[in-house]
């Protein structure tokens, strides 16, 4: 891929993004649906205690919106917390 092709592709995607707006939760019919929500729960932990729960609290409005619309929120987390000592190999 040359620099010209890369630039052309970038311009096309930017133009498409301007034409086709992204859909949000308000645009979807969620009643009776299961919704996978990717969450980032990589939170700072010291001595087994969460020291800053901002990331956890930040996901609540989205999860509550899904539940309030009649859907089921299924948070999927990809945390990088270490395994407890009991489970280490």
HTML snippet that shows the backbone in 3Dmol.js (N, CA, C, O; Angstrom):
<script src="https://3Dmol.org/build/3Dmol-min.js"></script>
<div id="view" style="width:600px;height:400px;position:relative"></div>
<script>
const pdb = `
ATOM      1  N   UNK A   1       0.852  -1.188   0.000  1.00  0.00           N
ATOM      2  CA  UNK A   1       0.000   0.000   0.000  1.00  0.00           C
ATOM      3  C   UNK A   1       0.889   1.240   0.000  1.00  0.00           C
ATOM      4  O   UNK A   1       1.808   1.366   0.810  1.00  0.00           O
ATOM      5  N   UNK A   2       0.601   2.130  -0.906  1.00  0.00           N
ATOM      6  CA  UNK A   2       1.410   3.343  -1.001  1.00  0.00           C
ATOM      7  C   UNK A   2       0.793   4.452  -0.162  1.00  0.00           C
ATOM      8  O   UNK A   2      -0.340   4.343   0.307  1.00  0.00           O
ATOM      9  N   UNK A   3       1.556   5.514   0.016  1.00  0.00           N
ATOM     10  CA  UNK A   3       1.065   6.654   0.789  1.00  0.00           C
ATOM     11  C   UNK A   3      -0.156   7.272   0.131  1.00  0.00           C
ATOM     12  O   UNK A   3      -1.055   7.742   0.828  1.00  0.00           O
ATOM     13  N   UNK A   4      -0.209   7.281  -1.200  1.00  0.00           N
ATOM     14  CA  UNK A   4      -1.351   7.852  -1.918  1.00  0.00           C
ATOM     15  C   UNK A   4      -2.610   7.051  -1.636  1.00  0.00           C
ATOM     16  O   UNK A   4      -3.663   7.635  -1.383  1.00  0.00           O
ATOM     17  N   UNK A   5      -2.524   5.723  -1.675  1.00  0.00           N
ATOM     18  CA  UNK A   5      -3.687   4.884  -1.394  1.00  0.00           C
ATOM     19  C   UNK A   5      -4.158   5.078   0.032  1.00  0.00           C
ATOM     20  O   UNK A   5      -5.360   5.154   0.286  1.00  0.00           O
ATOM     21  N   UNK A   6      -3.224   5.159   0.966  1.00  0.00           N
ATOM     22  CA  UNK A   6      -3.577   5.341   2.371  1.00  0.00           C
ATOM     23  C   UNK A   6      -4.295   6.671   2.573  1.00  0.00           C
ATOM     24  O   UNK A   6      -5.298   6.724   3.284  1.00  0.00           O
ATOM     25  N   UNK A   7      -3.798   7.745   1.960  1.00  0.00           N
ATOM     26  CA  UNK A   7      -4.425   9.051   2.079  1.00  0.00           C
ATOM     27  C   UNK A   7      -5.810   9.044   1.455  1.00  0.00           C
ATOM     28  O   UNK A   7      -6.753   9.600   2.016  1.00  0.00           O
ATOM     29  N   UNK A   8      -5.932   8.406   0.279  1.00  0.00           N
ATOM     30  CA  UNK A   8      -7.221   8.332  -0.385  1.00  0.00           C
ATOM     31  C   UNK A   8      -8.237   7.596   0.488  1.00  0.00           C
ATOM     32  O   UNK A   8      -9.375   8.041   0.639  1.00  0.00           O
ATOM     33  N   UNK A   9      -7.813   6.462   1.065  1.00  0.00           N
ATOM     34  CA  UNK A   9      -8.704   5.691   1.924  1.00  0.00           C
ATOM     35  C   UNK A   9      -9.143   6.476   3.139  1.00  0.00           C
ATOM     36  O   UNK A   9     -10.302   6.394   3.546  1.00  0.00           O
ATOM     37  N   UNK A  10      -8.237   7.235   3.723  1.00  0.00           N
ATOM     38  CA  UNK A  10      -8.568   8.055   4.892  1.00  0.00           C
ATOM     39  C   UNK A  10      -9.602   9.096   4.518  1.00  0.00           C
ATOM     40  O   UNK A  10     -10.547   9.329   5.271  1.00  0.00           O
ATOM     41  N   UNK A  11      -9.434   9.732   3.352  1.00  0.00           N
ATOM     42  CA  UNK A  11     -10.394  10.751   2.921  1.00  0.00           C
ATOM     43  C   UNK A  11     -11.770  10.153   2.683  1.00  0.00           C
ATOM     44  O   UNK A  11     -12.782  10.770   3.014  1.00  0.00           O
ATOM     45  N   UNK A  12     -11.816   8.958   2.113  1.00  0.00           N
ATOM     46  CA  UNK A  12     -13.106   8.311   1.864  1.00  0.00           C
ATOM     47  C   UNK A  12     -13.813   8.018   3.176  1.00  0.00           C
ATOM     48  O   UNK A  12     -15.006   8.292   3.307  1.00  0.00           O
ATOM     49  N   UNK A  13     -13.096   7.463   4.156  1.00  0.00           N
ATOM     50  CA  UNK A  13     -13.719   7.136   5.440  1.00  0.00           C
ATOM     51  C   UNK A  13     -14.190   8.380   6.166  1.00  0.00           C
ATOM     52  O   UNK A  13     -15.253   8.362   6.787  1.00  0.00           O
ATOM     53  N   UNK A  14     -13.428   9.455   6.103  1.00  0.00           N
ATOM     54  CA  UNK A  14     -13.853  10.697   6.746  1.00  0.00           C
ATOM     55  C   UNK A  14     -15.124  11.233   6.091  1.00  0.00           C
ATOM     56  O   UNK A  14     -16.026  11.712   6.778  1.00  0.00           O
ATOM     57  N   UNK A  15     -15.193  11.150   4.766  1.00  0.00           N
ATOM     58  CA  UNK A  15     -16.379  11.609   4.059  1.00  0.00           C
ATOM     59  C   UNK A  15     -17.581  10.742   4.416  1.00  0.00           C
ATOM     60  O   UNK A  15     -18.679  11.262   4.617  1.00  0.00           O
ATOM     61  N   UNK A  16     -17.388   9.428   4.496  1.00  0.00           N
ATOM     62  CA  UNK A  16     -18.476   8.511   4.849  1.00  0.00           C
ATOM     63  C   UNK A  16     -18.975   8.786   6.265  1.00  0.00           C
ATOM     64  O   UNK A  16     -20.179   8.754   6.519  1.00  0.00           O
ATOM     65  N   UNK A  17     -18.044   9.057   7.193  1.00  0.00           N
ATOM     66  CA  UNK A  17     -18.426   9.329   8.574  1.00  0.00           C
ATOM     67  C   UNK A  17     -19.272  10.587   8.665  1.00  0.00           C
ATOM     68  O   UNK A  17     -20.147  10.683   9.526  1.00  0.00           O
ATOM     69  N   UNK A  18     -19.023  11.551   7.790  1.00  0.00           N
ATOM     70  CA  UNK A  18     -19.804  12.788   7.791  1.00  0.00           C
ATOM     71  C   UNK A  18     -21.200  12.555   7.217  1.00  0.00           C
ATOM     72  O   UNK A  18     -22.146  13.246   7.593  1.00  0.00           O
ATOM     73  N   UNK A  19     -21.334  11.591   6.313  1.00  0.00           N
ATOM     74  CA  UNK A  19     -22.619  11.324   5.665  1.00  0.00           C
ATOM     75  C   UNK A  19     -23.491  10.405   6.518  1.00  0.00           C
ATOM     76  O   UNK A  19     -24.683  10.659   6.688  1.00  0.00           O
ATOM     77  N   UNK A  20     -22.901   9.348   7.048  1.00  0.00           N
ATOM     78  CA  UNK A  20     -23.646   8.338   7.792  1.00  0.00           C
ATOM     79  C   UNK A  20     -23.420   8.550   9.287  1.00  0.00           C
ATOM     80  O   UNK A  20     -22.366   8.185   9.808  1.00  0.00           O
ATOM     81  N   UNK A  21     -24.400   9.138   9.985  1.00  0.00           N
ATOM     82  CA  UNK A  21     -24.202   9.370  11.414  1.00  0.00           C
ATOM     83  C   UNK A  21     -24.229   8.059  12.203  1.00  0.00           C
ATOM     84  O   UNK A  21     -24.910   7.107  11.819  1.00  0.00           O
ATOM     85  N   UNK A  22     -23.488   8.022  13.300  1.00  0.00           N
ATOM     86  CA  UNK A  22     -23.474   6.843  14.161  1.00  0.00           C
ATOM     87  C   UNK A  22     -24.785   6.771  14.933  1.00  0.00           C
ATOM     88  O   UNK A  22     -25.372   7.792  15.291  1.00  0.00           O
ATOM     89  N   UNK A  23     -25.223   5.559  15.178  1.00  0.00           N
ATOM     90  CA  UNK A  23     -26.431   5.364  15.979  1.00  0.00           C
ATOM     91  C   UNK A  23     -26.041   5.269  17.442  1.00  0.00           C
ATOM     92  O   UNK A  23     -24.988   4.726  17.778  1.00  0.00           O
ATOM     93  N   UNK A  24     -26.886   5.796  18.308  1.00  0.00           N
ATOM     94  CA  UNK A  24     -26.670   5.718  19.744  1.00  0.00           C
ATOM     95  C   UNK A  24     -27.751   4.866  20.381  1.00  0.00           C
ATOM     96  O   UNK A  24     -28.597   4.310  19.681  1.00  0.00           O
ATOM     97  N   UNK A  25     -27.733   4.760  21.680  1.00  0.00           N
ATOM     98  CA  UNK A  25     -28.734   3.959  22.386  1.00  0.00           C
ATOM     99  C   UNK A  25     -30.148   4.473  22.158  1.00  0.00           C
ATOM    100  O   UNK A  25     -31.095   3.688  22.129  1.00  0.00           O
ATOM    101  N   UNK A  26     -30.299   5.787  21.995  1.00  0.00           N
ATOM    102  CA  UNK A  26     -31.631   6.361  21.792  1.00  0.00           C
ATOM    103  C   UNK A  26     -32.207   5.983  20.428  1.00  0.00           C
ATOM    104  O   UNK A  26     -33.421   6.055  20.236  1.00  0.00           O
ATOM    105  N   UNK A  27     -31.359   5.582  19.477  1.00  0.00           N
ATOM    106  CA  UNK A  27     -31.811   5.244  18.128  1.00  0.00           C
ATOM    107  C   UNK A  27     -32.190   3.771  17.986  1.00  0.00           C
ATOM    108  O   UNK A  27     -32.689   3.365  16.937  1.00  0.00           O
ATOM    109  N   UNK A  28     -31.964   2.978  19.009  1.00  0.00           N
ATOM    110  CA  UNK A  28     -32.173   1.537  18.915  1.00  0.00           C
ATOM    111  C   UNK A  28     -33.373   1.093  19.740  1.00  0.00           C
ATOM    112  O   UNK A  28     -33.678   1.673  20.783  1.00  0.00           O
ATOM    113  N   UNK A  29     -34.045   0.060  19.258  1.00  0.00           N
ATOM    114  CA  UNK A  29     -35.133  -0.564  20.001  1.00  0.00           C
ATOM    115  C   UNK A  29     -34.527  -1.697  20.830  1.00  0.00           C
ATOM    116  O   UNK A  29     -34.157  -2.740  20.290  1.00  0.00           O
ATOM    117  N   UNK A  30     -34.429  -1.486  22.132  1.00  0.00           N
ATOM    118  CA  UNK A  30     -33.725  -2.440  22.991  1.00  0.00           C
ATOM    119  C   UNK A  30     -34.657  -3.350  23.787  1.00  0.00           C
ATOM    120  O   UNK A  30     -34.188  -4.269  24.459  1.00  0.00           O
ATOM    121  N   UNK A  31     -35.937  -3.116  23.726  1.00  0.00           N
ATOM    122  CA  UNK A  31     -36.886  -3.905  24.508  1.00  0.00           C
ATOM    123  C   UNK A  31     -36.789  -5.385  24.142  1.00  0.00           C
ATOM    124  O   UNK A  31     -36.945  -5.762  22.981  1.00  0.00           O
ATOM    125  N   UNK A  32     -36.531  -6.208  25.144  1.00  0.00           N
ATOM    126  CA  UNK A  32     -36.433  -7.650  24.943  1.00  0.00           C
ATOM    127  C   UNK A  32     -35.112  -8.113  24.338  1.00  0.00           C
ATOM    128  O   UNK A  32     -34.952  -9.298  24.044  1.00  0.00           O
ATOM    129  N   UNK A  33     -34.165  -7.199  24.148  1.00  0.00           N
ATOM    130  CA  UNK A  33     -32.887  -7.554  23.543  1.00  0.00           C
ATOM    131  C   UNK A  33     -31.802  -7.699  24.609  1.00  0.00           C
ATOM    132  O   UNK A  33     -31.853  -7.071  25.666  1.00  0.00           O
ATOM    133  N   UNK A  34     -30.826  -8.539  24.300  1.00  0.00           N
ATOM    134  CA  UNK A  34     -29.625  -8.644  25.134  1.00  0.00           C
ATOM    135  C   UNK A  34     -28.548  -7.794  24.480  1.00  0.00           C
ATOM    136  O   UNK A  34     -28.301  -7.914  23.280  1.00  0.00           O
ATOM    137  N   UNK A  35     -27.911  -6.942  25.259  1.00  0.00           N
ATOM    138  CA  UNK A  35     -26.921  -6.016  24.724  1.00  0.00           C
ATOM    139  C   UNK A  35     -25.575  -6.268  25.396  1.00  0.00           C
ATOM    140  O   UNK A  35     -25.439  -6.116  26.610  1.00  0.00           O
ATOM    141  N   UNK A  36     -24.579  -6.655  24.594  1.00  0.00           N
ATOM    142  CA  UNK A  36     -23.220  -6.803  25.113  1.00  0.00           C
ATOM    143  C   UNK A  36     -22.598  -5.415  25.200  1.00  0.00           C
ATOM    144  O   UNK A  36     -22.566  -4.674  24.218  1.00  0.00           O
ATOM    145  N   UNK A  37     -22.109  -5.078  26.374  1.00  0.00           N
ATOM    146  CA  UNK A  37     -21.487  -3.776  26.592  1.00  0.00           C
ATOM    147  C   UNK A  37     -20.037  -4.018  26.980  1.00  0.00           C
ATOM    148  O   UNK A  37     -19.755  -4.603  28.026  1.00  0.00           O
ATOM    149  N   UNK A  38     -19.108  -3.561  26.123  1.00  0.00           N
ATOM    150  CA  UNK A  38     -17.697  -3.715  26.455  1.00  0.00           C
ATOM    151  C   UNK A  38     -17.331  -2.639  27.464  1.00  0.00           C
ATOM    152  O   UNK A  38     -17.506  -1.449  27.202  1.00  0.00           O
ATOM    153  N   UNK A  39     -16.832  -3.051  28.597  1.00  0.00           N
ATOM    154  CA  UNK A  39     -16.472  -2.124  29.669  1.00  0.00           C
ATOM    155  C   UNK A  39     -14.991  -2.256  29.990  1.00  0.00           C
ATOM    156  O   UNK A  39     -14.381  -3.303  29.775  1.00  0.00           O
ATOM    157  N   UNK A  40     -14.433  -1.181  30.505  1.00  0.00           N
ATOM    158  CA  UNK A  40     -13.023  -1.180  30.892  1.00  0.00           C
ATOM    159  C   UNK A  40     -12.967  -1.026  32.408  1.00  0.00           C
ATOM    160  O   UNK A  40     -13.064   0.085  32.931  1.00  0.00           O
ATOM    161  N   UNK A  41     -12.814  -2.123  33.095  1.00  0.00           N
ATOM    162  CA  UNK A  41     -12.774  -2.096  34.558  1.00  0.00           C
ATOM    163  C   UNK A  41     -11.344  -2.258  35.078  1.00  0.00           C
ATOM    164  O   UNK A  41     -11.139  -2.801  36.163  1.00  0.00           O
ATOM    165  N   UNK A  42     -10.368  -1.798  34.322  1.00  0.00           N
ATOM    166  CA  UNK A  42      -8.994  -1.781  34.812  1.00  0.00           C
ATOM    167  C   UNK A  42      -8.881  -0.635  35.808  1.00  0.00           C
ATOM    168  O   UNK A  42      -8.603   0.503  35.431  1.00  0.00           O
ATOM    169  N   UNK A  43      -9.092  -0.937  37.051  1.00  0.00           N
ATOM    170  CA  UNK A  43      -9.089   0.082  38.105  1.00  0.00           C
ATOM    171  C   UNK A  43      -7.884  -0.121  39.015  1.00  0.00           C
ATOM    172  O   UNK A  43      -7.400  -1.242  39.170  1.00  0.00           O
ATOM    173  N   UNK A  44      -7.402   0.954  39.613  1.00  0.00           N
ATOM    174  CA  UNK A  44      -6.271   0.800  40.531  1.00  0.00           C
ATOM    175  C   UNK A  44      -6.689   0.075  41.813  1.00  0.00           C
ATOM    176  O   UNK A  44      -7.696   0.408  42.437  1.00  0.00           O
ATOM    177  N   UNK A  45      -5.899  -0.906  42.177  1.00  0.00           N
ATOM    178  CA  UNK A  45      -6.172  -1.704  43.374  1.00  0.00           C
ATOM    179  C   UNK A  45      -4.918  -1.713  44.238  1.00  0.00           C
ATOM    180  O   UNK A  45      -3.819  -1.995  43.758  1.00  0.00           O
ATOM    181  N   UNK A  46      -5.097  -1.401  45.516  1.00  0.00           N
ATOM    182  CA  UNK A  46      -3.990  -1.488  46.479  1.00  0.00           C
ATOM    183  C   UNK A  46      -4.440  -2.344  47.649  1.00  0.00           C
ATOM    184  O   UNK A  46      -5.442  -2.061  48.306  1.00  0.00           O
ATOM    185  N   UNK A  47      -3.678  -3.389  47.891  1.00  0.00           N
ATOM    186  CA  UNK A  47      -3.963  -4.320  48.984  1.00  0.00           C
ATOM    187  C   UNK A  47      -5.392  -4.875  48.896  1.00  0.00           C
ATOM    188  O   UNK A  47      -6.072  -5.032  49.911  1.00  0.00           O
ATOM    189  N   UNK A  48      -5.830  -5.166  47.675  1.00  0.00           N
ATOM    190  CA  UNK A  48      -7.145  -5.770  47.470  1.00  0.00           C
ATOM    191  C   UNK A  48      -8.314  -4.804  47.533  1.00  0.00           C
ATOM    192  O   UNK A  48      -9.465  -5.238  47.490  1.00  0.00           O
ATOM    193  N   UNK A  49      -8.054  -3.507  47.633  1.00  0.00           N
ATOM    194  CA  UNK A  49      -9.129  -2.511  47.721  1.00  0.00           C
ATOM    195  C   UNK A  49      -9.046  -1.593  46.504  1.00  0.00           C
ATOM    196  O   UNK A  49      -7.972  -1.097  46.165  1.00  0.00           O
ATOM    197  N   UNK A  50     -10.187  -1.370  45.850  1.00  0.00           N
ATOM    198  CA  UNK A  50     -10.241  -0.463  44.702  1.00  0.00           C
ATOM    199  C   UNK A  50     -10.056   0.955  45.214  1.00  0.00           C
ATOM    200  O   UNK A  50     -10.812   1.412  46.071  1.00  0.00           O
ATOM    201  N   UNK A  51      -9.047   1.658  44.689  1.00  0.00           N
ATOM    202  CA  UNK A  51      -8.755   3.015  45.172  1.00  0.00           C
ATOM    203  C   UNK A  51      -9.456   4.097  44.361  1.00  0.00           C
ATOM    204  O   UNK A  51      -9.627   5.213  44.851  1.00  0.00           O
ATOM    205  N   UNK A  52      -9.866   3.792  43.128  1.00  0.00           N
ATOM    206  CA  UNK A  52     -10.579   4.771  42.302  1.00  0.00           C
ATOM    207  C   UNK A  52     -11.592   4.014  41.448  1.00  0.00           C
ATOM    208  O   UNK A  52     -11.212   3.255  40.556  1.00  0.00           O
ATOM    209  N   UNK A  53     -12.875   4.219  41.719  1.00  0.00           N
ATOM    210  CA  UNK A  53     -13.921   3.479  41.011  1.00  0.00           C
ATOM    211  C   UNK A  53     -14.554   4.287  39.871  1.00  0.00           C
ATOM    212  O   UNK A  53     -15.670   3.982  39.451  1.00  0.00           O
ATOM    213  N   UNK A  54     -13.863   5.305  39.372  1.00  0.00           N
ATOM    214  CA  UNK A  54     -14.399   6.165  38.316  1.00  0.00           C
ATOM    215  C   UNK A  54     -14.841   5.365  37.091  1.00  0.00           C
ATOM    216  O   UNK A  54     -15.926   5.605  36.562  1.00  0.00           O
ATOM    217  N   UNK A  55     -14.032   4.436  36.639  1.00  0.00           N
ATOM    218  CA  UNK A  55     -14.367   3.663  35.439  1.00  0.00           C
ATOM    219  C   UNK A  55     -15.613   2.812  35.651  1.00  0.00           C
ATOM    220  O   UNK A  55     -16.415   2.648  34.731  1.00  0.00           O
ATOM    221  N   UNK A  56     -15.779   2.281  36.834  1.00  0.00           N
ATOM    222  CA  UNK A  56     -16.960   1.473  37.132  1.00  0.00           C
ATOM    223  C   UNK A  56     -18.201   2.366  37.146  1.00  0.00           C
ATOM    224  O   UNK A  56     -19.221   2.032  36.543  1.00  0.00           O
ATOM    225  N   UNK A  57     -18.108   3.498  37.834  1.00  0.00           N
ATOM    226  CA  UNK A  57     -19.245   4.433  37.908  1.00  0.00           C
ATOM    227  C   UNK A  57     -19.599   5.004  36.535  1.00  0.00           C
ATOM    228  O   UNK A  57     -20.764   5.303  36.273  1.00  0.00           O
ATOM    229  N   UNK A  58     -18.610   5.158  35.664  1.00  0.00           N
ATOM    230  CA  UNK A  58     -18.843   5.728  34.338  1.00  0.00           C
ATOM    231  C   UNK A  58     -19.686   4.821  33.447  1.00  0.00           C
ATOM    232  O   UNK A  58     -20.321   5.308  32.512  1.00  0.00           O
ATOM    233  N   UNK A  59     -19.710   3.534  33.707  1.00  0.00           N
ATOM    234  CA  UNK A  59     -20.489   2.613  32.875  1.00  0.00           C
ATOM    235  C   UNK A  59     -21.954   2.537  33.307  1.00  0.00           C
ATOM    236  O   UNK A  59     -22.801   2.070  32.546  1.00  0.00           O
ATOM    237  N   UNK A  60     -22.252   2.989  34.510  1.00  0.00           N
ATOM    238  CA  UNK A  60     -23.614   2.850  35.033  1.00  0.00           C
ATOM    239  C   UNK A  60     -24.679   3.564  34.211  1.00  0.00           C
ATOM    240  O   UNK A  60     -25.745   2.980  34.015  1.00  0.00           O
ATOM    241  N   UNK A  61     -24.474   4.791  33.709  1.00  0.00           N
ATOM    242  CA  UNK A  61     -25.528   5.421  32.908  1.00  0.00           C
ATOM    243  C   UNK A  61     -25.895   4.603  31.654  1.00  0.00           C
ATOM    244  O   UNK A  61     -27.071   4.508  31.304  1.00  0.00           O
ATOM    245  N   UNK A  62     -24.908   4.023  30.989  1.00  0.00           N
ATOM    246  CA  UNK A  62     -25.179   3.210  29.808  1.00  0.00           C
ATOM    247  C   UNK A  62     -25.944   1.952  30.181  1.00  0.00           C
ATOM    248  O   UNK A  62     -26.928   1.602  29.530  1.00  0.00           O
ATOM    249  N   UNK A  63     -25.496   1.277  31.220  1.00  0.00           N
ATOM    250  CA  UNK A  63     -26.169   0.049  31.663  1.00  0.00           C
ATOM    251  C   UNK A  63     -27.585   0.358  32.119  1.00  0.00           C
ATOM    252  O   UNK A  63     -28.512  -0.381  31.786  1.00  0.00           O
ATOM    253  N   UNK A  64     -27.773   1.440  32.879  1.00  0.00           N
ATOM    254  CA  UNK A  64     -29.112   1.817  33.339  1.00  0.00           C
ATOM    255  C   UNK A  64     -30.019   2.206  32.176  1.00  0.00           C
ATOM    256  O   UNK A  64     -31.216   1.925  32.220  1.00  0.00           O
ATOM    257  N   UNK A  65     -29.486   2.841  31.142  1.00  0.00           N
ATOM    258  CA  UNK A  65     -30.265   3.218  29.959  1.00  0.00           C
ATOM    259  C   UNK A  65     -30.782   1.972  29.246  1.00  0.00           C
ATOM    260  O   UNK A  65     -31.937   1.924  28.824  1.00  0.00           O
ATOM    261  N   UNK A  66     -29.926   0.971  29.115  1.00  0.00           N
ATOM    262  CA  UNK A  66     -30.322  -0.280  28.464  1.00  0.00           C
ATOM    263  C   UNK A  66     -31.422  -0.969  29.266  1.00  0.00           C
ATOM    264  O   UNK A  66     -32.424  -1.413  28.704  1.00  0.00           O
ATOM    265  N   UNK A  67     -31.233  -1.055  30.573  1.00  0.00           N
ATOM    266  CA  UNK A  67     -32.226  -1.699  31.434  1.00  0.00           C
ATOM    267  C   UNK A  67     -33.532  -0.909  31.420  1.00  0.00           C
ATOM    268  O   UNK A  67     -34.613  -1.497  31.370  1.00  0.00           O
ATOM    269  N   UNK A  68     -33.438   0.418  31.462  1.00  0.00           N
ATOM    270  CA  UNK A  68     -34.627   1.267  31.437  1.00  0.00           C
ATOM    271  C   UNK A  68     -35.396   1.167  30.131  1.00  0.00           C
ATOM    272  O   UNK A  68     -36.598   1.430  30.100  1.00  0.00           O
ATOM    273  N   UNK A  69     -34.719   0.789  29.051  1.00  0.00           N
ATOM    274  CA  UNK A  69     -35.365   0.630  27.748  1.00  0.00           C
ATOM    275  C   UNK A  69     -35.936  -0.773  27.559  1.00  0.00           C
ATOM    276  O   UNK A  69     -36.448  -1.100  26.489  1.00  0.00           O
ATOM    277  N   UNK A  70     -35.848  -1.595  28.591  1.00  0.00           N
ATOM    278  CA  UNK A  70     -36.400  -2.945  28.516  1.00  0.00           C
ATOM    279  C   UNK A  70     -35.426  -3.997  28.036  1.00  0.00           C
ATOM    280  O   UNK A  70     -35.824  -5.135  27.785  1.00  0.00           O
ATOM    281  N   UNK A  71     -34.158  -3.643  27.901  1.00  0.00           N
ATOM    282  CA  UNK A  71     -33.152  -4.601  27.456  1.00  0.00           C
ATOM    283  C   UNK A  71     -32.409  -5.215  28.625  1.00  0.00           C
ATOM    284  O   UNK A  71     -32.612  -4.839  29.779  1.00  0.00           O
ATOM    285  N   UNK A  72     -31.546  -6.165  28.308  1.00  0.00           N
ATOM    286  CA  UNK A  72     -30.699  -6.784  29.330  1.00  0.00           C
ATOM    287  C   UNK A  72     -29.257  -6.437  29.008  1.00  0.00           C
ATOM    288  O   UNK A  72     -28.749  -6.788  27.944  1.00  0.00           O
ATOM    289  N   UNK A  73     -28.606  -5.752  29.921  1.00  0.00           N
ATOM    290  CA  UNK A  73     -27.210  -5.362  29.727  1.00  0.00           C
ATOM    291  C   UNK A  73     -26.300  -6.493  30.196  1.00  0.00           C
ATOM    292  O   UNK A  73     -26.438  -6.999  31.310  1.00  0.00           O
ATOM    293  N   UNK A  74     -25.375  -6.877  29.332  1.00  0.00           N
ATOM    294  CA  UNK A  74     -24.408  -7.918  29.657  1.00  0.00           C
ATOM    295  C   UNK A  74     -23.014  -7.314  29.553  1.00  0.00           C
ATOM    296  O   UNK A  74     -22.405  -7.344  28.484  1.00  0.00           O
ATOM    297  N   UNK A  75     -22.500  -6.763  30.659  1.00  0.00           N
ATOM    298  CA  UNK A  75     -21.163  -6.154  30.604  1.00  0.00           C
ATOM    299  C   UNK A  75     -20.084  -7.213  30.345  1.00  0.00           C
ATOM    300  O   UNK A  75     -20.068  -8.268  30.978  1.00  0.00           O
ATOM    301  N   UNK A  76     -19.201  -6.914  29.417  1.00  0.00           N
ATOM    302  CA  UNK A  76     -18.078  -7.790  29.097  1.00  0.00           C
ATOM    303  C   UNK A  76     -16.816  -7.006  29.408  1.00  0.00           C
ATOM    304  O   UNK A  76     -16.554  -5.970  28.796  1.00  0.00           O
ATOM    305  N   UNK A  77     -16.044  -7.494  30.351  1.00  0.00           N
ATOM    306  CA  UNK A  77     -14.848  -6.787  30.782  1.00  0.00           C
ATOM    307  C   UNK A  77     -13.599  -7.527  30.336  1.00  0.00           C
ATOM    308  O   UNK A  77     -13.544  -8.757  30.340  1.00  0.00           O
ATOM    309  N   UNK A  78     -12.612  -6.756  29.956  1.00  0.00           N
ATOM    310  CA  UNK A  78     -11.320  -7.352  29.613  1.00  0.00           C
ATOM    311  C   UNK A  78     -10.258  -6.729  30.512  1.00  0.00           C
ATOM    312  O   UNK A  78      -9.349  -6.040  30.049  1.00  0.00           O
ATOM    313  N   UNK A  79     -10.397  -6.987  31.790  1.00  0.00           N
ATOM    314  CA  UNK A  79      -9.477  -6.406  32.752  1.00  0.00           C
ATOM    315  C   UNK A  79      -8.139  -7.109  32.719  1.00  0.00           C
ATOM    316  O   UNK A  79      -8.007  -8.227  32.221  1.00  0.00           O
ATOM    317  N   UNK A  80      -7.166  -6.432  33.255  1.00  0.00           N
ATOM    318  CA  UNK A  80      -5.815  -6.983  33.311  1.00  0.00           C
ATOM    319  C   UNK A  80      -5.359  -7.130  34.761  1.00  0.00           C
ATOM    320  O   UNK A  80      -4.174  -7.010  35.071  1.00  0.00           O
ATOM    321  N   UNK A  81      -6.309  -7.387  35.623  1.00  0.00           N
ATOM    322  CA  UNK A  81      -5.969  -7.571  37.032  1.00  0.00           C
ATOM    323  C   UNK A  81      -5.277  -8.921  37.209  1.00  0.00           C
ATOM    324  O   UNK A  81      -5.643  -9.889  36.544  1.00  0.00           O
ATOM    325  N   UNK A  82      -4.303  -8.999  38.079  1.00  0.00           N
ATOM    326  CA  UNK A  82      -3.618 -10.288  38.289  1.00  0.00           C
ATOM    327  C   UNK A  82      -4.541 -11.280  38.986  1.00  0.00           C
ATOM    328  O   UNK A  82      -5.448 -10.898  39.726  1.00  0.00           O
ATOM    329  N   UNK A  83      -4.289 -12.550  38.735  1.00  0.00           N
ATOM    330  CA  UNK A  83      -5.064 -13.590  39.407  1.00  0.00           C
ATOM    331  C   UNK A  83      -4.706 -13.634  40.893  1.00  0.00           C
ATOM    332  O   UNK A  83      -3.571 -13.356  41.279  1.00  0.00           O
ATOM    333  N   UNK A  84      -5.682 -13.985  41.707  1.00  0.00           N
ATOM    334  CA  UNK A  84      -5.352 -14.148  43.123  1.00  0.00           C
ATOM    335  C   UNK A  84      -4.281 -15.224  43.312  1.00  0.00           C
ATOM    336  O   UNK A  84      -4.139 -16.114  42.473  1.00  0.00           O
ATOM    337  N   UNK A  85      -3.544 -15.144  44.391  1.00  0.00           N
ATOM    338  CA  UNK A  85      -2.448 -16.072  44.668  1.00  0.00           C
ATOM    339  C   UNK A  85      -2.928 -17.523  44.610  1.00  0.00           C
ATOM    340  O   UNK A  85      -2.183 -18.404  44.181  1.00  0.00           O
ATOM    341  N   UNK A  86      -4.151 -17.774  45.035  1.00  0.00           N
ATOM    342  CA  UNK A  86      -4.698 -19.113  45.066  1.00  0.00           C
ATOM    343  C   UNK A  86      -4.704 -19.754  43.675  1.00  0.00           C
ATOM    344  O   UNK A  86      -4.520 -20.965  43.559  1.00  0.00           O
ATOM    345  N   UNK A  87      -4.915 -18.951  42.608  1.00  0.00           N
ATOM    346  CA  UNK A  87      -5.059 -19.490  41.261  1.00  0.00           C
ATOM    347  C   UNK A  87      -3.801 -19.394  40.422  1.00  0.00           C
ATOM    348  O   UNK A  87      -3.811 -19.823  39.269  1.00  0.00           O
ATOM    349  N   UNK A  88      -2.734 -18.856  40.946  1.00  0.00           N
ATOM    350  CA  UNK A  88      -1.508 -18.737  40.159  1.00  0.00           C
ATOM    351  C   UNK A  88      -0.850 -20.105  39.969  1.00  0.00           C
ATOM    352  O   UNK A  88      -0.856 -20.953  40.862  1.00  0.00           O
ATOM    353  N   UNK A  89      -0.294 -20.285  38.793  1.00  0.00           N
ATOM    354  CA  UNK A  89       0.346 -21.568  38.462  1.00  0.00           C
ATOM    355  C   UNK A  89       1.836 -21.426  38.606  1.00  0.00           C
ATOM    356  O   UNK A  89       2.573 -22.384  38.377  1.00  0.00           O
TER     357      UNK A  89
END
`;
const viewer = $3Dmol.createViewer("view");
viewer.addModel(pdb, "pdb");
viewer.setStyle({}, {cartoon: {color: "spectrum"}});
viewer.zoomTo();
viewer.render();
</script>
